[in-house]
Amino acid sequence: MEALILSMGTGGGHNAAAQAVKEELERRGHETEFINPYTLESSFLAKFVDNAYIRTVTATPKLFGLVYKIGDAVAKLPCRSPIYFANRKPAKDLKKHLDENHYDAIITTHLFAGEMLTALRDNGTKLPKTIFIATDYACIPFEAEVKADAFIVPSKDHISEFARKGLSLNSIYGYRIPTSAKFSKKASKEDLKKELELDPAYKYILVCGGSMGAGHLKKIVRLLEEWCHNDGHTKLIVVCGNNNKLFEKLFEIYGNEIILYRFTDKMPELFRLCEVCFTKPGGLSSTEAAAAGVPIAHITPIPGCETINMNYFSSQGMSLKVKPNKKSIYDALDYLGDRQHCLDMIKRQHEIINPNAASDICNLAEKLISPEFARENNSN
């Protein structure tokens, strides 16, 4: 199989989910090409769109929340969305790329790329088999107008929601959000600490704000560092993502008192070695944490789908909702200091999260292209 994978860097989750599928396809011997479709017009455009999104959600999250609400209202109207029309021109560049290259399947984790493919379908373009992967625990505005041969939703619980929004029930698969196999790999905390050259005498609390380093992280770090200092046996690890200003400010304040990372490929190891993870409720980052089996305290969601993600996780017993104040944070630490509470949460994560989602999606891709090939591959 030759597969084209489309994603964008408006937050790290879309790319991470796409990368998980890419890894599994290549493990099976398939050929893949992974691109941001906006780069087909220009790298500048791709970076501009990614950076515009990141600036909005980090600098003015309430504005993003308002835009999300407006989008949700517009999505109920009997007409195509502004996102669809905005992506008709980039769709022409994508068509040219498809005309010049052969693919058996197109897999995308981003709404904008999904809208491009939809625009091409509407214009009569014959496409390879297409799979769209939703990366939040909600049908976000305009997602339901994407036309694809298969639509992957975050759980079987969400199938009815996506169908109610207008998707064909026969095209919806509740395989869940794909994560890299690295997140469910087994290893002891002691071995992981040694691998990352961390003091084995300490326990560790992890704080991360996604690839953007978003949320009230400075305040949360201050409160957690105070708790760790009083505890005496716990250290704080903070992942700042691509937020270099946050990294520099925290280093200026705390120096080596806390362990700081910029963007890192060590998230699977960091999740598994820590006692608890304080993280904003991105759909992909939350799924990765749950796949790793770490107690989760959800903090400062970006209004919109992240609020829904947090509510879903907490309602299923997979996380705690925590406000960015001392009482809420300390209450969460007291609660998760109880080993049984942690074990119960991790059990729920293992019951609900599908660590084999990437494999299931690849099985589906093979079946869509050739049922005979899929049967042969699955029998080996």
DANORHU-V33869 format. One record per residue. N is the residue number from 1. RES is the residue in three letters. PSI is psi in whole degrees, -180 to 180 (none if undefined). NEAR is the number of other ideal C-beta (glycine too) atoms within 8 Angstrom. D_LAST is the distance of its C-alpha to the last C-alpha in Angstrom with 2 decimals. Layout:
n=N res=RES psi=PSI near=NEAR d_last=D_LAST
n=N res=RES psi=PSI near=NEAR d_last=D_LAST
This chain:
n=1 res=MET psi=141 near=11 d_last=16.65
n=2 res=GLU psi=118 near=11 d_last=20.07
n=3 res=ALA psi=137 near=15 d_last=21.21
n=4 res=LEU psi=127 near=14 d_last=24.76
n=5 res=ILE psi=124 near=14 d_last=25.32
n=6 res=LEU psi=131 near=16 d_last=28.89
n=7 res=SER psi=174 near=14 d_last=30.69
n=8 res=MET psi=162 near=15 d_last=34.13
n=9 res=GLY psi=34 near=11 d_last=35.84
n=10 res=THR psi=76 near=9 d_last=38.00
n=11 res=GLY psi=155 near=12 d_last=37.02
n=12 res=GLY psi=-14 near=13 d_last=34.00
n=13 res=GLY psi=-41 near=14 d_last=31.74
n=14 res=HIS psi=-47 near=15 d_last=30.71
n=15 res=ASN psi=-38 near=11 d_last=29.64
n=16 res=ALA psi=-42 near=13 d_last=27.87
n=17 res=ALA psi=-43 near=16 d_last=25.74
n=18 res=ALA psi=-40 near=16 d_last=25.01
n=19 res=GLN psi=-37 near=10 d_last=24.18
n=20 res=ALA psi=-41 near=14 d_last=21.66
n=21 res=VAL psi=-40 near=16 d_last=19.74
n=22 res=LYS psi=-45 near=11 d_last=20.28
n=23 res=GLU psi=-43 near=11 d_last=18.87
n=24 res=GLU psi=-40 near=14 d_last=15.56
n=25 res=LEU psi=-45 near=13 d_last=15.38
n=26 res=GLU psi=-32 near=10 d_last=16.24
n=27 res=ARG psi=-32 near=6 d_last=13.81
n=28 res=ARG psi=-2 near=8 d_last=11.05
n=29 res=GLY psi=7 near=4 d_last=13.23
n=30 res=HIS psi=158 near=10 d_last=15.34
n=31 res=GLU psi=139 near=7 d_last=19.11
n=32 res=THR psi=153 near=11 d_last=21.51
n=33 res=GLU psi=128 near=10 d_last=25.26
n=34 res=PHE psi=117 near=8 d_last=26.96
n=35 res=ILE psi=155 near=9 d_last=30.60
n=36 res=ASN psi=117 near=10 d_last=33.50
n=37 res=PRO psi=-24 near=14 d_last=34.65
n=38 res=TYR psi=-23 near=12 d_last=38.29
n=39 res=THR psi=-16 near=10 d_last=38.01
n=40 res=LEU psi=-24 near=10 d_last=37.84
n=41 res=GLU psi=-51 near=7 d_last=41.53
n=42 res=SER psi=147 near=7 d_last=42.46
n=43 res=SER psi=-32 near=6 d_last=41.36
n=44 res=PHE psi=-45 near=6 d_last=44.64
n=45 res=LEU psi=-44 near=10 d_last=43.77
n=46 res=ALA psi=-46 near=13 d_last=40.41
n=47 res=LYS psi=-37 near=8 d_last=42.15
n=48 res=PHE psi=-46 near=8 d_last=45.04
n=49 res=VAL psi=-46 near=12 d_last=42.96
n=50 res=ASP psi=-48 near=12 d_last=40.94
n=51 res=ASN psi=-34 near=8 d_last=44.15
n=52 res=ALA psi=-42 near=8 d_last=46.14
n=53 res=TYR psi=-48 near=10 d_last=43.72
n=54 res=ILE psi=-42 near=12 d_last=43.67
n=55 res=ARG psi=-39 near=8 d_last=47.48
n=56 res=THR psi=-49 near=11 d_last=47.94
n=57 res=VAL psi=-27 near=13 d_last=45.80
n=58 res=THR psi=-39 near=10 d_last=47.12
n=59 res=ALA psi=-38 near=6 d_last=50.77
n=60 res=THR psi=68 near=7 d_last=51.31
n=61 res=PRO psi=-31 near=11 d_last=48.68
n=62 res=LYS psi=-37 near=7 d_last=51.12
n=63 res=LEU psi=-41 near=8 d_last=51.41
n=64 res=PHE psi=-41 near=13 d_last=47.64
n=65 res=GLY psi=-39 near=11 d_last=47.77
n=66 res=LEU psi=-44 near=9 d_last=50.49
n=67 res=VAL psi=-39 near=9 d_last=48.55
n=68 res=TYR psi=-44 near=13 d_last=45.56
n=69 res=LYS psi=-42 near=9 d_last=47.91
n=70 res=ILE psi=-43 near=8 d_last=49.43
n=71 res=GLY psi=-39 near=12 d_last=46.03
n=72 res=ASP psi=-38 near=9 d_last=45.11
n=73 res=ALA psi=-43 near=8 d_last=48.38
n=74 res=VAL psi=-35 near=11 d_last=47.96
n=75 res=ALA psi=-20 near=12 d_last=44.45
n=76 res=LYS psi=-9 near=5 d_last=46.13
n=77 res=LEU psi=150 near=6 d_last=48.28
n=78 res=PRO psi=57 near=2 d_last=47.48
n=79 res=CYS psi=164 near=4 d_last=47.00
n=80 res=ARG psi=152 near=5 d_last=44.62
n=81 res=SER psi=161 near=13 d_last=44.56
n=82 res=PRO psi=-31 near=6 d_last=46.21
n=83 res=ILE psi=-40 near=10 d_last=42.78
n=84 res=TYR psi=-49 near=13 d_last=41.65
n=85 res=PHE psi=-34 near=8 d_last=44.78
n=86 res=ALA psi=-24 near=8 d_last=44.61
n=87 res=ASN psi=7 near=12 d_last=41.19
n=88 res=ARG psi=-38 near=10 d_last=42.07
n=89 res=LYS psi=-49 near=7 d_last=43.44
n=90 res=PRO psi=-27 near=13 d_last=40.47
n=91 res=ALA psi=-32 near=13 d_last=38.33
n=92 res=LYS psi=-39 near=8 d_last=40.11
n=93 res=ASP psi=-37 near=11 d_last=38.98
n=94 res=LEU psi=-41 near=14 d_last=35.38
n=95 res=LYS psi=-42 near=10 d_last=35.73
n=96 res=LYS psi=-42 near=9 d_last=37.03
n=97 res=HIS psi=-41 near=10 d_last=34.05
n=98 res=LEU psi=-36 near=13 d_last=31.68
n=99 res=ASP psi=-30 near=6 d_last=33.80
n=100 res=GLU psi=-8 near=5 d_last=33.52
n=101 res=ASN psi=155 near=8 d_last=29.76
n=102 res=HIS psi=131 near=4 d_last=26.63
n=103 res=TYR psi=144 near=11 d_last=24.16
n=104 res=ASP psi=-26 near=9 d_last=21.54
n=105 res=ALA psi=150 near=15 d_last=21.94
n=106 res=ILE psi=127 near=14 d_last=24.62
n=107 res=ILE psi=129 near=15 d_last=24.14
n=108 res=THR psi=148 near=15 d_last=27.32
n=109 res=THR psi=12 near=15 d_last=28.54
n=110 res=HIS psi=137 near=11 d_last=32.23
n=111 res=LEU psi=-44 near=10 d_last=34.74
n=112 res=PHE psi=-43 near=13 d_last=36.60
n=113 res=ALA psi=-37 near=14 d_last=33.62
n=114 res=GLY psi=-39 near=13 d_last=32.79
n=115 res=GLU psi=-36 near=17 d_last=36.40
n=116 res=MET psi=-46 near=15 d_last=36.20
n=117 res=LEU psi=-37 near=18 d_last=33.29
n=118 res=THR psi=-43 near=12 d_last=35.25
n=119 res=ALA psi=-39 near=12 d_last=38.35
n=120 res=LEU psi=-43 near=13 d_last=36.54
n=121 res=ARG psi=-45 near=10 d_last=35.25
n=122 res=ASP psi=-28 near=7 d_last=38.82
n=123 res=ASN psi=6 near=6 d_last=40.13
n=124 res=GLY psi=9 near=5 d_last=37.93
n=125 res=THR psi=130 near=8 d_last=35.48
n=126 res=LYS psi=120 near=3 d_last=32.20
n=127 res=LEU psi=156 near=10 d_last=29.44
n=128 res=PRO psi=175 near=9 d_last=25.68
n=129 res=LYS psi=135 near=12 d_last=23.78
n=130 res=THR psi=140 near=14 d_last=25.22
n=131 res=ILE psi=127 near=17 d_last=24.18
n=132 res=PHE psi=134 near=12 d_last=26.93
n=133 res=ILE psi=116 near=14 d_last=26.43
n=134 res=ALA psi=137 near=14 d_last=29.49
n=135 res=THR psi=15 near=11 d_last=30.19
n=136 res=ASP psi=160 near=11 d_last=33.05
n=137 res=TYR psi=48 near=11 d_last=33.50
n=138 res=ALA psi=157 near=10 d_last=35.67
n=139 res=CYS psi=100 near=10 d_last=35.87
n=140 res=ILE psi=161 near=12 d_last=38.01
n=141 res=PRO psi=132 near=9 d_last=40.76
n=142 res=PHE psi=-4 near=14 d_last=39.70
n=143 res=GLU psi=-34 near=12 d_last=35.95
n=144 res=ALA psi=-12 near=10 d_last=36.02
n=145 res=GLU psi=-2 near=12 d_last=37.40
n=146 res=VAL psi=131 near=13 d_last=34.27
n=147 res=LYS psi=120 near=8 d_last=32.58
n=148 res=ALA psi=157 near=11 d_last=28.79
n=149 res=ASP psi=-30 near=7 d_last=26.03
n=150 res=ALA psi=141 near=12 d_last=24.60
n=151 res=PHE psi=115 near=13 d_last=26.53
n=152 res=ILE psi=122 near=14 d_last=24.99
n=153 res=VAL psi=162 near=14 d_last=27.61
n=154 res=PRO psi=-11 near=12 d_last=28.01
n=155 res=SER psi=165 near=9 d_last=27.65
n=156 res=LYS psi=-27 near=5 d_last=27.83
n=157 res=ASP psi=-25 near=6 d_last=31.51
n=158 res=HIS psi=-5 near=14 d_last=32.02
n=159 res=ILE psi=-46 near=11 d_last=30.72
n=160 res=SER psi=-36 near=7 d_last=34.19
n=161 res=GLU psi=-47 near=10 d_last=35.97
n=162 res=PHE psi=-37 near=15 d_last=34.09
n=163 res=ALA psi=-39 near=11 d_last=34.53
n=164 res=ARG psi=-30 near=6 d_last=38.18
n=165 res=LYS psi=-8 near=10 d_last=38.63
n=166 res=GLY psi=-5 near=6 d_last=37.63
n=167 res=LEU psi=149 near=10 d_last=33.88
n=168 res=SER psi=128 near=6 d_last=32.29
n=169 res=LEU psi=-34 near=7 d_last=30.72
n=170 res=ASN psi=-16 near=4 d_last=27.88
n=171 res=SER psi=-2 near=10 d_last=26.87
n=172 res=ILE psi=132 near=12 d_last=26.88
n=173 res=TYR psi=125 near=10 d_last=23.91
n=174 res=GLY psi=54 near=11 d_last=24.82
n=175 res=TYR psi=-13 near=11 d_last=21.86
n=176 res=ARG psi=175 near=11 d_last=24.46
n=177 res=ILE psi=129 near=12 d_last=25.24
n=178 res=PRO psi=140 near=13 d_last=22.50
n=179 res=THR psi=156 near=16 d_last=23.23
n=180 res=SER psi=145 near=11 d_last=21.96
n=181 res=ALA psi=-19 near=11 d_last=19.84
n=182 res=LYS psi=-27 near=6 d_last=22.92
n=183 res=PHE psi=-24 near=13 d_last=24.96
n=184 res=SER psi=8 near=10 d_last=23.06
n=185 res=LYS psi=137 near=7 d_last=22.70
n=186 res=LYS psi=136 near=3 d_last=24.75
n=187 res=ALA psi=150 near=7 d_last=27.89
n=188 res=SER psi=153 near=5 d_last=31.42
n=189 res=LYS psi=-37 near=7 d_last=34.37
n=190 res=GLU psi=-45 near=7 d_last=36.10
n=191 res=ASP psi=-38 near=8 d_last=33.43
n=192 res=LEU psi=-40 near=12 d_last=33.25
n=193 res=LYS psi=-41 near=12 d_last=37.03
n=194 res=LYS psi=-42 near=9 d_last=37.09
n=195 res=GLU psi=-38 near=7 d_last=34.53
n=196 res=LEU psi=10 near=10 d_last=36.71
n=197 res=GLU psi=45 near=4 d_last=39.92
n=198 res=LEU psi=149 near=11 d_last=41.26
n=199 res=ASP psi=118 near=6 d_last=43.87
n=200 res=PRO psi=-13 near=7 d_last=42.15
n=201 res=ALA psi=-15 near=4 d_last=45.38
n=202 res=TYR psi=153 near=9 d_last=44.96
n=203 res=LYS psi=162 near=7 d_last=42.91
n=204 res=TYR psi=140 near=14 d_last=41.88
n=205 res=ILE psi=134 near=16 d_last=42.10
n=206 res=LEU psi=136 near=15 d_last=40.18
n=207 res=VAL psi=128 near=15 d_last=41.73
n=208 res=CYS psi=143 near=14 d_last=40.02
n=209 res=GLY psi=33 near=16 d_last=41.00
n=210 res=GLY psi=-172 near=14 d_last=37.86
n=211 res=SER psi=-20 near=10 d_last=37.72
n=212 res=MET psi=-10 near=13 d_last=41.28
n=213 res=GLY psi=39 near=15 d_last=42.87
n=214 res=ALA psi=167 near=13 d_last=44.32
n=215 res=GLY psi=175 near=10 d_last=46.27
n=216 res=HIS psi=57 near=8 d_last=49.35
n=217 res=LEU psi=-35 near=14 d_last=47.80
n=218 res=LYS psi=-44 near=9 d_last=51.10
n=219 res=LYS psi=-44 near=8 d_last=52.61
n=220 res=ILE psi=-41 near=15 d_last=49.55
n=221 res=VAL psi=-42 near=14 d_last=49.29
n=222 res=ARG psi=-45 near=8 d_last=53.01
n=223 res=LEU psi=-40 near=12 d_last=52.72
n=224 res=LEU psi=-36 near=13 d_last=49.68
n=225 res=GLU psi=-37 near=12 d_last=51.20
n=226 res=GLU psi=-44 near=8 d_last=54.33
n=227 res=TRP psi=-44 near=12 d_last=52.34
n=228 res=CYS psi=-40 near=11 d_last=50.50
n=229 res=HIS psi=-43 near=8 d_last=53.84
n=230 res=ASN psi=-34 near=6 d_last=55.41
n=231 res=ASP psi=-43 near=7 d_last=52.47
n=232 res=GLY psi=-13 near=5 d_last=52.61
n=233 res=HIS psi=8 near=6 d_last=49.15
n=234 res=THR psi=138 near=12 d_last=46.96
n=235 res=LYS psi=159 near=12 d_last=46.39
n=236 res=LEU psi=133 near=13 d_last=45.36
n=237 res=ILE psi=128 near=14 d_last=42.59
n=238 res=VAL psi=126 near=14 d_last=42.97
n=239 res=VAL psi=116 near=15 d_last=40.54
n=240 res=CYS psi=-5 near=16 d_last=42.61
n=241 res=GLY psi=-138 near=13 d_last=39.91
n=242 res=ASN psi=8 near=10 d_last=41.59
n=243 res=ASN psi=85 near=12 d_last=44.93
n=244 res=ASN psi=-33 near=8 d_last=46.87
n=245 res=LYS psi=-41 near=6 d_last=50.16
n=246 res=LEU psi=-45 near=12 d_last=48.88
n=247 res=PHE psi=-50 near=12 d_last=47.59
n=248 res=GLU psi=-39 near=8 d_last=50.96
n=249 res=LYS psi=-43 near=9 d_last=52.97
n=250 res=LEU psi=-38 near=15 d_last=51.16
n=251 res=PHE psi=-39 near=9 d_last=51.49
n=252 res=GLU psi=-39 near=6 d_last=55.17
n=253 res=ILE psi=-45 near=6 d_last=55.70
n=254 res=TYR psi=-17 near=10 d_last=53.62
n=255 res=GLY psi=-128 near=6 d_last=52.99
n=256 res=ASN psi=10 near=4 d_last=50.93
n=257 res=GLU psi=-28 near=6 d_last=51.53
n=258 res=ILE psi=162 near=12 d_last=48.20
n=259 res=ILE psi=120 near=9 d_last=44.97
n=260 res=LEU psi=137 near=11 d_last=44.34
n=261 res=TYR psi=146 near=11 d_last=41.34
n=262 res=ARG psi=-145 near=10 d_last=41.28
n=263 res=PHE psi=133 near=8 d_last=37.97
n=264 res=THR psi=150 near=8 d_last=35.35
n=265 res=ASP psi=13 near=3 d_last=31.64
n=266 res=LYS psi=17 near=8 d_last=32.14
n=267 res=MET psi=-40 near=11 d_last=31.98
n=268 res=PRO psi=-43 near=12 d_last=28.95
n=269 res=GLU psi=-41 near=11 d_last=30.99
n=270 res=LEU psi=-41 near=15 d_last=34.23
n=271 res=PHE psi=-47 near=14 d_last=32.93
n=272 res=ARG psi=-24 near=12 d_last=31.62
n=273 res=LEU psi=-15 near=11 d_last=34.75
n=274 res=CYS psi=160 near=12 d_last=37.34
n=275 res=GLU psi=-33 near=9 d_last=38.94
n=276 res=VAL psi=149 near=14 d_last=39.23
n=277 res=CYS psi=123 near=14 d_last=38.53
n=278 res=PHE psi=116 near=13 d_last=41.16
n=279 res=THR psi=149 near=17 d_last=39.57
n=280 res=LYS psi=151 near=15 d_last=40.37
n=281 res=PRO psi=57 near=14 d_last=38.04
n=282 res=GLY psi=147 near=13 d_last=35.97
n=283 res=GLY psi=-45 near=15 d_last=32.96
n=284 res=LEU psi=-46 near=14 d_last=30.43
n=285 res=SER psi=-36 near=15 d_last=32.35
n=286 res=SER psi=-40 near=16 d_last=32.82
n=287 res=THR psi=-40 near=13 d_last=29.12
n=288 res=GLU psi=-44 near=15 d_last=28.36
n=289 res=ALA psi=-43 near=12 d_last=31.05
n=290 res=ALA psi=-38 near=15 d_last=29.77
n=291 res=ALA psi=-33 near=12 d_last=26.17
n=292 res=ALA psi=-17 near=11 d_last=27.85
n=293 res=GLY psi=53 near=9 d_last=29.81
n=294 res=VAL psi=139 near=13 d_last=33.34
n=295 res=PRO psi=133 near=13 d_last=36.42
n=296 res=ILE psi=132 near=15 d_last=37.41
n=297 res=ALA psi=112 near=14 d_last=40.95
n=298 res=HIS psi=132 near=16 d_last=41.02
n=299 res=ILE psi=152 near=13 d_last=44.00
n=300 res=THR psi=68 near=10 d_last=45.77
n=301 res=PRO psi=146 near=11 d_last=43.45
n=302 res=ILE psi=125 near=13 d_last=44.10
n=303 res=PRO psi=138 near=11 d_last=45.63
n=304 res=GLY psi=-128 near=11 d_last=43.39
n=305 res=CYS psi=-29 near=12 d_last=39.67
n=306 res=GLU psi=-33 near=14 d_last=39.76
n=307 res=THR psi=-41 near=11 d_last=42.27
n=308 res=ILE psi=-41 near=11 d_last=39.95
n=309 res=ASN psi=-48 near=17 d_last=37.03
n=310 res=MET psi=-43 near=14 d_last=39.32
n=311 res=ASN psi=-39 near=9 d_last=40.52
n=312 res=TYR psi=-49 near=10 d_last=37.04
n=313 res=PHE psi=-46 near=15 d_last=35.95
n=314 res=SER psi=-37 near=12 d_last=39.23
n=315 res=SER psi=-25 near=6 d_last=39.29
n=316 res=GLN psi=3 near=8 d_last=35.88
n=317 res=GLY psi=18 near=7 d_last=37.11
n=318 res=MET psi=-8 near=12 d_last=34.88
n=319 res=SER psi=170 near=14 d_last=37.87
n=320 res=LEU psi=143 near=11 d_last=41.65
n=321 res=LYS psi=125 near=8 d_last=43.81
n=322 res=VAL psi=131 near=11 d_last=46.29
n=323 res=LYS psi=154 near=7 d_last=49.35
n=324 res=PRO psi=57 near=11 d_last=50.52
n=325 res=ASN psi=164 near=7 d_last=53.48
n=326 res=LYS psi=-47 near=6 d_last=54.31
n=327 res=LYS psi=-46 near=6 d_last=54.44
n=328 res=SER psi=-43 near=10 d_last=51.09
n=329 res=ILE psi=-44 near=17 d_last=49.31
n=330 res=TYR psi=-35 near=10 d_last=51.01
n=331 res=ASP psi=-40 near=8 d_last=50.33
n=332 res=ALA psi=-42 near=12 d_last=46.60
n=333 res=LEU psi=-38 near=11 d_last=46.73
n=334 res=ASP psi=-45 near=8 d_last=48.60
n=335 res=TYR psi=-47 near=9 d_last=46.13
n=336 res=LEU psi=-4 near=14 d_last=43.06
n=337 res=GLY psi=-14 near=5 d_last=44.98
n=338 res=ASP psi=118 near=8 d_last=44.35
n=339 res=ARG psi=-39 near=5 d_last=41.19
n=340 res=GLN psi=-38 near=6 d_last=40.50
n=341 res=HIS psi=-42 near=10 d_last=40.76
n=342 res=CYS psi=-44 near=12 d_last=38.17
n=343 res=LEU psi=-39 near=8 d_last=35.78
n=344 res=ASP psi=-41 near=9 d_last=36.26
n=345 res=MET psi=-44 near=14 d_last=35.51
n=346 res=ILE psi=-37 near=11 d_last=32.34
n=347 res=LYS psi=-44 near=8 d_last=31.20
n=348 res=ARG psi=-40 near=11 d_last=31.78
n=349 res=GLN psi=-46 near=12 d_last=29.86
n=350 res=HIS psi=-31 near=8 d_last=26.77
n=351 res=GLU psi=-30 near=5 d_last=27.22
n=352 res=ILE psi=-44 near=9 d_last=27.55
n=353 res=ILE psi=139 near=10 d_last=25.72
n=354 res=ASN psi=101 near=7 d_last=21.99
n=355 res=PRO psi=-12 near=9 d_last=20.60
n=356 res=ASN psi=19 near=6 d_last=17.24
n=357 res=ALA psi=-41 near=14 d_last=19.11
n=358 res=ALA psi=-40 near=14 d_last=17.94
n=359 res=SER psi=-42 near=8 d_last=14.26
n=360 res=ASP psi=-40 near=11 d_last=15.42
n=361 res=ILE psi=-40 near=16 d_last=17.48
n=362 res=CYS psi=-37 near=13 d_last=14.82
n=363 res=ASN psi=-43 near=11 d_last=12.73
n=364 res=LEU psi=-43 near=13 d_last=16.11
n=365 res=ALA psi=-44 near=15 d_last=16.87
n=366 res=GLU psi=-40 near=12 d_last=13.88
n=367 res=LYS psi=-40 near=9 d_last=14.93
n=368 res=LEU psi=-37 near=10 d_last=18.52
n=369 res=ILE psi=-44 near=11 d_last=18.03
n=370 res=SER psi=105 near=7 d_last=15.94
n=371 res=PRO psi=-36 near=6 d_last=14.67
n=372 res=GLU psi=-42 near=6 d_last=12.90
n=373 res=PHE psi=-42 near=10 d_last=11.08
n=374 res=ALA psi=-43 near=12 d_last=10.21
n=375 res=ARG psi=-41 near=8 d_last=8.93
n=376 res=GLU psi=-43 near=8 d_last=6.70
n=377 res=ASN psi=-41 near=10 d_last=5.54
n=378 res=ASN psi=-19 near=7 d_last=5.52
n=379 res=SER psi=-13 near=5 d_last=3.80
n=380 res=ASN psi=none near=4 d_last=0.00
